[in-house]
Amino acid sequence: MNHVAKKTGASAATVLTAGLLVVLAVLTGCTEDEPVVGEKPRAPQYAIRITPQDGVRNVGPDDRIEVRVPSGRLERVEVMRIEDAQQREVPGRIARDGRSWAPHGASGRLAMAAKYSVDVVARDGAGHRSARHATFTTAVPGHQLIGYFKPENRATVGTGMIVSFDFNREVGDRAAVQRAIRITARPAVPVVGHWFGGRRLDFRPARYWKPGTEVTVAVALRDVEAAPGVFGSQQKTVTFRVGRSQVSRVDAARHTMVVRRNGRVVSKLPITAGAPGTDTYNGKMVATEMHDVTRMDGRTVGFGGEYDIKDVPHAIRLTDSGTFLHGNYWASGDVFGSANVSHGCVGLADVKGGNGSTPARWFFDRTLIGDVVEVVNSKDEQVAPDNGLGGWNLSWTRWKEGSALR
């Protein structure tokens, strides 16, 4: 990942959604650079083109979703509509020539006040796979307040899950909005909200959730005046369940990751972390997205053309600013467990295509959204609490100080 981008932390305006594994830059980047330094940017004829473009807001209902490749063939296209912590797939088909995807008939009309995610895998003329992920949001009618939140309804998540709301407008009356959102757990534990600026509100207990906990998120924002003339419209209740506890501790100095399941060590894996100058963040991070394959492009995070890996396997997002724990097939095998060579990510040994019995695949297959990865003994600073779901890096006292209901 980009060390310069890391230092900025995550903006409070970062969109966090339910069901969407939180905003992934279309071309993310963080990887070991030795085999690809000086690599020329990919030829335009192999680009995957998604319309609307990644990150666009206020898309109109009459705009169309379209995916195209000028050459090669689309292998997989998945478009999801996310509303109030529920995902619905947008049906569509790939054209006979494999060059384009479009939604079926009336399903192509976009819903208002919704978030869409688009995941595409394509093969170029030489048979090489390439992936893209994009998100966009549609317009909200009038002066309505909409909270995009996660996790997804009926999801099973890791013990470090934080309930995170991102609002489409600046909230003036934070107390009124926070009061309208009630998080309850069974077995019962105190759950407190913490504001990061005027658009983001996260909820968590004092310590990681106990495995087996059932959590209910009751949103009663309808008619709540969040700011002068701005009213909420959501009235929704969703639930999720906390699965087993999995906390993985990455020691950047020893180049190892110890995986603990329900407190018991189940594996010790050799890793490579951030190289000097692009060190990995210290601190507790939470898995927010998982991709069997994704693209990482240094140009999107300040590294110019140093690397452009279009098929990074087994990628697990840990921060909004671009820290991933991912498979690495391009580094020599002897770096795992002995050297730090990445641009800030944590790398596990893998093979091209990600189909082998590798450490990266083993870990990916045993990870849930909400699992915790804690990095220690890195030479970088501690991850910011609003960078991804980094709120566990605040003490309970400091967390409660961020509540509007003190």
Secondary structure, DSSP 8 states (H G I E B T S, - for coil): --HHHHHH---TT----SSS-S---SSB-----TTTTT-----GGG--EEES-TT--SB-TT---EEE-SSSEEEEEEEEEEETTEEEE--EEE-TTSSEEEE-GGGGS--TT-EEEEEEEEE-TTS-EEEEEEEEEB---TTEE-EEEES-TTEEE-TT--EEEEESS--S-HHHHHHTEEEEEES----EEEEETTTEEEEE-SS---TT-EEEEEEE-TT-EEETTEEE--EEEEEEEE---EEEEEETTTTEEEEEETTEEEEEEE-B-B-TTS---BEEEE--EEEEEEEEEGGGGT-TTS-EEEEEEEEEE--TTS-EEEEESSS-GGGTTT---BSS-EEEE--TTS-SS-HHHHHHHT--TT-EEEEES-SS-B--TTTTT-GGGS-HHHHHHT-TT-
